[in-house]
Amino acid sequence: MKKINIIQFLPYFPPHKWWLETVAEEFSKYYVAGDYWNIINITFDIWQEIEKVSENDLIKYKWEVIWYNKDWYKVYLLPSFDIIPNFPFPKFWSKTFWRVLKEIKPLLTSPYQGRKVVVQTHTRFFLSSFLWWLFAKRNKLKWVHIEHGSDYVKLWSKLKSFISYMYDKTIWVWIFKKCDSIVAISNACKDFIQKKFVKRDVWVIYNWINFKPWNKKENINYIKIWFVWRLVTLKWVDLLIKSFLNLEKKYQNIKLEILWDGEEREFLEKLSNNHKNIEFLWFRDREFIAKEFLPSIDILVNPSFMEWLPTTVLEWLLLKCVIVATDVWWTKEISNLDDLILVKSLDILDLEKWIEKALLNYKKLSWISYNHIKNNFDWNENIKKYFSLYNEV
């Protein structure tokens, strides 16, 4: 099969922290490392901490960054602002915006460097997907869309949720018909596309994680329970804290550590009332977490009301942890084995019941999903599937 250049258009890119950016970054690394050819990421400039990038890796126009190098691929930055939180909008009136487009125009002319070019976007509800679909069609490039959602967008405003719904039911019902190929990152996502948007073939290629050798450390005097992710309402960390406080009356050898930050942090700290066995930890980078925290965790609890495919669940199952997670969207597709315990969403009694089951059985249940996850969520194998898809479009 011929090598192919990928131009990936994104709303955000690391160091911004969310699921989509992590997938895009890991995809870039593995695609280049596998010698499938080049990949170029074009993203909005919000959250880009350019000062951390080496001056030798920056290309600037006067004082404004145009692009920077990272792990053998380029990241182009388009000036933007958040039209509403977490939904960036391009600054069309900025001179730098048009300079960047001029810079990337040769990359959008197929064939680039004698290779086929494929445009790739992620998640329909970001404006970047719609804009770069137009861009791909104008430049007569093949376009692959990767859909991460399995439901309509729910925002904390009925009006905004309605606008988002109408955007899906008008523009994206039409656009999904125009894609050269659609990839869903789960079977639940595929079903959503085919039921709500368009009846056509959809590839299913799961998200992936890095498989790293972690050495498990056994906690002798206590059982460590963990939560890691943004401290926001939809994660329902307050239910976890209440469940823990109830269980601790029966099991004195348990500890709860909560990692990250968010608008709920102050409320959650007050709820825990400075309890000696509940500790709040500030956000740390992934390497530090892997080295200092991961080896000593026994149980991970993820009581989120809304999830796509939580990579934390994948990573912790590989580390001999038992997972207690709410049965939302496609978490159940990760594993059907007993070390992934699914509970009813927003049910504190159910959550408490299954955390207790994990406490009593975590040594017996740990690590039974390892081979299943390794076979279904391995980067190297799934990059091969994408490369096969690109050669078909």
C-alpha positions in Angstrom: 0.0 0.0 0.0 1.1 3.5 -0.8 2.3 5.9 2.0 -0.1 8.7 2.8 0.2 12.2 4.3 -2.4 13.1 6.9 -3.6 16.6 7.7 -5.4 16.5 10.9 -7.7 19.5 11.8 -8.5 19.9 15.5 -10.2 22.2 17.9 -7.5 21.7 20.5 -4.1 20.0 20.9 -1.9 19.3 23.9 -1.0 20.8 26.3 -4.8 21.4 26.5 -6.1 18.4 28.4 -9.1 16.4 27.1 -9.8 13.1 25.5 -9.7 14.2 21.9 -6.3 16.0 22.1 -4.7 12.9 23.7 -6.0 10.7 20.9 -4.8 13.1 18.2 -1.3 13.4 19.7 -0.9 9.7 20.2 -2.2 9.1 16.7 0.5 11.5 15.3 3.3 9.8 17.2 2.4 6.3 16.1 1.7 7.2 12.5 5.1 8.9 12.0 6.9 6.2 14.0 5.3 3.5 11.9 6.7 5.2 8.7 3.2 5.5 7.2 4.5 8.9 6.2 3.9 12.5 7.5 1.2 14.0 9.6 0.4 17.7 10.2 -1.8 18.9 12.9 -3.7 22.2 12.5 -5.4 23.5 15.6 -6.6 26.7 17.3 -4.1 28.5 19.4 -6.1 28.5 22.7 -4.2 26.8 25.5 -1.0 26.4 23.5 1.9 27.0 25.9 4.4 28.1 23.3 6.9 29.3 25.8 7.6 25.6 26.7 8.6 24.8 23.1 12.2 25.2 22.1 13.0 28.3 20.1 14.7 26.1 17.5 11.3 24.4 16.9 9.3 27.5 16.4 8.5 29.2 13.1 7.3 32.8 13.7 6.0 35.7 11.6 7.3 38.7 13.5 6.2 37.8 17.1 3.4 35.4 16.3 3.9 31.7 16.1 2.9 30.1 12.8 3.9 26.5 13.6 6.2 24.4 15.8 7.8 21.0 15.6 6.9 18.2 18.0 8.0 14.6 17.9 8.8 14.7 14.1 5.5 16.3 13.1 4.3 19.9 12.8 1.5 21.7 14.7 0.1 24.8 13.0 -1.7 27.4 15.2 -4.7 29.3 14.0 -5.7 32.5 16.1 -9.0 31.9 17.8 -11.2 32.5 20.8 -13.8 30.5 22.8 -17.2 31.5 21.5 -18.6 29.6 24.4 -16.3 27.6 26.9 -14.6 24.7 25.1 -15.9 25.6 21.6 -13.2 27.6 19.9 -14.0 30.0 17.0 -11.4 31.2 14.5 -10.4 34.9 14.3 -11.0 35.3 10.6 -10.1 39.0 10.8 -6.6 38.2 12.1 -3.7 38.6 9.6 -1.9 35.7 11.3 -4.9 33.5 10.5 -4.5 34.1 6.8 -0.7 33.8 7.0 -1.1 30.3 8.4 -3.6 29.3 5.7 -1.1 30.6 3.1 1.6 28.6 4.8 -0.4 25.4 4.7 -1.9 25.8 1.3 0.9 23.8 -0.5 0.2 21.0 2.0 -3.5 20.9 0.9 -2.6 20.4 -2.8 -2.7 16.7 -3.6 -0.3 15.0 -4.1 1.9 16.6 -1.4 5.5 15.5 -1.7 4.4 12.9 -4.3 2.0 11.3 -1.7 -1.7 11.0 -1.4 -3.2 13.5 1.1 -6.1 12.7 3.4 -7.8 15.3 5.6 -8.9 14.0 9.0 -11.3 15.7 11.5 -12.5 14.6 15.0 -16.0 15.0 16.5 -18.9 16.7 14.7 -19.9 19.3 17.2 -16.6 21.3 17.1 -16.6 24.0 14.4 -13.2 22.8 13.2 -14.8 19.7 11.7 -17.3 21.7 9.7 -14.8 24.3 8.5 -12.2 21.8 7.4 -14.8 19.7 5.6 -15.4 22.8 3.5 -11.6 23.2 3.1 -11.2 19.6 2.0 -13.9 19.8 -0.6 -12.6 23.0 -2.0 -9.1 21.5 -2.4 -10.5 18.2 -3.7 -9.0 16.2 -0.9 -10.3 12.9 0.5 -11.9 13.5 3.9 -12.1 11.0 6.8 -14.2 12.0 9.8 -13.7 10.3 13.2 -16.7 10.6 15.4 -16.3 10.3 19.2 -19.9 11.0 20.3 -22.8 8.7 20.9 -25.4 11.2 21.9 -26.5 14.7 21.2 -24.6 17.4 23.0 -26.0 18.3 26.4 -25.0 21.8 27.6 -25.9 23.5 30.8 -28.4 25.7 29.0 -31.6 24.5 27.3 -31.2 27.1 24.5 -27.6 26.1 23.7 -28.5 22.4 23.8 -31.4 23.1 21.4 -29.1 25.0 19.0 -26.6 22.2 19.1 -29.4 19.7 18.4 -30.6 21.7 15.4 -27.0 22.0 14.2 -26.8 18.2 14.2 -30.2 17.6 12.6 -29.6 19.9 9.7 -25.9 20.5 8.9 -24.5 17.2 10.1 -27.2 14.9 8.7 -26.2 16.3 5.4 -22.5 16.4 5.9 -22.3 12.7 7.1 -23.6 11.8 3.6 -20.7 13.7 2.0 -17.8 12.1 4.0 -15.5 9.9 2.0 -15.4 7.7 5.1 -16.6 7.7 8.7 -14.9 6.1 11.6 -16.7 5.5 15.0 -14.6 4.9 18.0 -17.1 2.4 19.5 -20.1 0.3 18.5 -22.3 2.6 20.5 -21.0 5.5 18.5 -21.6 3.7 15.2 -25.2 2.9 16.2 -25.8 6.5 17.0 -24.5 7.7 13.6 -26.6 5.1 11.7 -29.8 5.7 13.7 -29.7 9.5 14.0 -27.8 10.7 10.9 -27.2 8.4 8.0 -27.6 4.7 7.1 -24.2 4.0 5.5 -21.1 1.9 6.2 -19.1 3.1 9.3 -15.8 1.7 10.4 -15.3 1.0 14.1 -11.8 1.5 15.4 -11.4 1.9 19.1 -9.3 4.6 20.8 -6.0 3.5 22.1 -3.6 3.9 25.0 0.2 3.5 25.4 1.1 0.2 27.0 3.9 0.8 29.5 5.5 -1.6 31.9 4.3 -0.6 35.3 5.5 -2.4 38.5 2.7 -2.8 40.9 3.3 -1.9 44.6 1.2 -3.6 47.2 -0.3 -1.5 50.0 0.2 -3.5 53.1 -1.8 -1.4 55.7 -4.6 0.0 53.6 -6.5 -0.2 50.4 -6.1 2.9 48.1 -9.2 4.2 46.1 -8.6 6.8 43.4 -10.4 9.3 41.3 -8.7 11.2 38.5 -10.2 13.7 36.1 -11.7 17.2 36.1 -13.7 18.1 39.2 -16.9 19.1 37.5 -20.5 18.4 38.2 -21.0 15.8 35.6 -18.3 13.6 37.2 -20.4 13.2 40.4 -17.4 13.0 42.7 -19.6 14.1 45.6 -21.3 10.7 45.3 -18.0 9.0 45.6 -17.0 11.0 48.7 -20.4 10.3 50.4 -20.0 6.6 49.6 -16.5 6.5 50.9 -17.5 8.2 54.2 -20.2 5.6 54.7 -17.9 2.7 53.8 -15.2 3.9 56.1 -17.4 3.3 59.1 -17.1 -0.4 58.2 -13.7 -0.5 56.7 -11.1 1.6 58.5 -8.2 0.5 56.3 -9.3 2.5 53.2 -8.0 5.8 51.7 -9.4 8.0 49.0 -7.2 10.2 46.8 -8.7 12.7 44.3 -6.4 14.0 41.6 -7.1 17.1 39.4 -8.8 20.4 39.7 -12.0 22.1 38.6 -14.9 24.3 39.6 -16.2 21.7 42.0 -13.0 21.4 44.0 -13.9 23.9 46.8 -17.3 22.3 47.2 -15.8 18.8 47.4 -13.2 19.8 49.9 -15.9 21.2 52.2 -17.9 18.0 51.7 -14.9 15.9 52.8 -14.5 18.2 55.8 -10.7 17.7 56.0 -11.1 14.0 56.6 -7.8 12.4 57.4 -8.3 9.6 54.9 -9.4 11.8 52.0 -6.7 13.6 50.1 -7.0 16.1 47.3 -4.0 16.2 45.0 -3.3 18.9 42.4 -3.0 18.0 38.7 0.3 16.3 37.7 1.6 15.4 34.3 1.2 11.8 33.0 4.8 10.8 33.6 4.7 11.8 37.2 1.3 10.1 37.7 2.7 6.9 36.2 5.8 6.9 38.3 4.5 8.1 41.7 0.8 7.2 41.8 -0.2 4.4 39.5 1.8 1.6 41.0 0.1 1.9 44.4 -3.6 2.2 43.4 -5.9 -0.7 44.2 -9.4 0.6 43.0 -10.3 3.3 40.6 -13.8 4.8 40.8 -15.2 6.7 37.9 -18.8 7.9 38.8 -19.2 10.1 35.8 -22.6 10.9 34.4 -21.1 11.3 30.9 -18.2 9.5 29.3 -17.0 8.6 25.8 -14.3 5.9 26.1 -12.5 6.7 29.3 -8.7 6.1 28.9 -8.2 6.1 32.6 -10.3 2.9 32.9 -8.2 1.3 30.2 -4.9 2.3 31.9 -5.9 1.3 35.4 -7.2 -2.1 34.2 -3.7 -2.8 32.8 -2.2 -2.0 36.2 -4.0 -4.7 38.1 -6.6 -2.2 39.4 -10.3 -3.0 39.8 -12.6 -0.4 38.3 -16.0 0.8 39.6 -17.6 2.9 36.9 -21.0 4.2 35.9 -22.6 2.3 33.1 -22.8 5.2 30.6 -22.4 5.3 26.9 -19.7 2.8 25.8 -17.7 2.2 29.0 -19.1 -1.4 28.9 -17.3 -2.0 25.5 -14.0 -1.9 27.3 -14.4 -5.3 29.0 -17.1 -7.7 30.0 -14.9 -9.3 32.7 -15.3 -8.9 36.5 -12.6 -6.4 37.1 -14.7 -3.7 35.4 -17.7 -3.3 37.7 -20.5 -1.2 36.2 -23.1 0.6 38.3 -26.3 2.6 37.7 -25.7 6.3 37.0 -26.4 8.6 39.9 -27.4 5.8 42.3 -25.4 6.3 45.5 -26.6 3.0 47.1 -25.6 1.1 44.0 -22.2 2.9 43.9 -21.6 2.1 47.6 -22.6 -1.5 47.1 -20.2 -2.1 44.2 -17.3 -0.2 45.8 -17.7 -2.6 48.7 -17.6 -5.6 46.3 -14.3 -4.2 44.9 -12.9 -3.8 48.4 -13.6 -7.4 49.2 -12.4 -8.9 45.9 -9.8 -6.6 44.4 -6.9 -9.0 44.8 -8.8 -11.8 43.2 -10.3 -9.8 40.3 -7.2 -7.7 39.4 -5.6 -8.0 35.9 -8.1 -10.4 34.4 -8.9 -7.9 31.5 -5.3 -7.3 30.6 -5.1 -9.5 27.5 -8.5 -8.4 26.2 -7.5 -4.7 26.3 -4.1 -5.4 24.9 -5.7 -7.1 21.8 -8.4 -4.4 21.2 -6.9 -1.1 22.2 -3.3 -1.4 21.0 -2.0 1.6 19.1 0.1 -0.3 16.6 -2.7 -2.5 15.5 -5.3 0.2 15.2 -2.9 2.5 13.2 -2.7 -0.3 10.7 -6.5 -0.3 10.4 -6.5 3.4 9.7 -3.8 3.1 7.1 -5.9 0.4 5.3 -8.8 2.8 5.4 -6.9 5.7 3.9 -5.8 3.5 1.0 -9.4 2.7 0.3 -10.9 6.2 0.2 
